[in-house]
Amino acid sequence: MSESTAMTTEYSMGLKADLSGQVAIVTGASQGLGRAIALALAANNATVACLARTESKLQSTVEAIREFGGNAEAFTGDVGDRQSVENAVDAIHEKFDKLDILVNNAGITRDTLLPRMSDDEWESVIQTNLSGAFYMTRAASRIMMRARYGRIINISSVSGLIGNAGQTNYSASKAGLIGMTRSLSRELAGRKVTVNAVAPGFIESEMTAILGDSIVDKVKERIPCKRLGDPADIGAAVLFLASPAASYITGQVITVDGGMIG
Ligand code: NAP
């Protein structure tokens, strides 16, 4: 690890792994958890392809990584659009000639109670959160299978494990990701490709900032650790699963929620 990146293990809560020579794709890398995951991987010497729909926001993550001497590049694409995903994965593979790590992090919410939920609110969440991970994983897994090495990490949610009123679409998409993780891990283990999921609880981010202080205080009361998670908590969990130390872990869901769901 270079001197400049050694100073950046704060991005992975002090955890260090040697990802030198490895190429990672992080979807939804422009802000929140995806940005933290991209920083954690890059701070441990992975080259990170940052993917999202908005180029300008992606550039801020890429610049933050380059500032500490890390390697990153922005790729625009919509994970919910099959052709867009195939174009992006082809462009990334062409540019770096390998692909070791895929983090399916891009996700959206369209919360409302089910009796009021429109087709669009249902379909857009499933399309982005679940079909998006499917398109990305299908394209990436072909490359990883040929290379006989890979790490696929899906960002699920505690909502996918225990459910949440007002989030039937989101919970279904996140539970679907867990089913996908468990099944695909069985398909790919023989090729040394591991497939795991991280299920965050409440993490400080743009997604939770819209909740307002009184709701956040009530949420904190339900969390044994008495705080919201930091995006770097998720970066560290992903870094561990992406690291050589996790080569015998596959088909698992790591919950990172301060003890909230028990
Ligand atoms: P966020 O702040 O809303 O960021 C979402 C990211 O995904 C952005 O970079 C966004 O960029 C990108 N994105 C959205 N739709 C996309 C699409 N169709 N194609 C490509 N990129 C897309 O979300 P977050 O809070 O960081 O959450 C990240 C992940 O963690 C999500 O899967 C979320 O469900 C999960 N999670 C979050 C929490 C939490 O407390 N924050 C808890 C549990 C799970 P563009 O809009 O520019 O595309």
Residues whose N, C-alpha, C, O or C-beta is under 5 A from the ligand:
A	BS01	NAP	G28 A29 S30 Q31 G32 L33 G34 L51 A52 R53 T54 G77 D78 V79 G80 N105 A106 G107 T128 I155 S156 S157 P200 G201 F202 I203 S205 E206 M207 T208
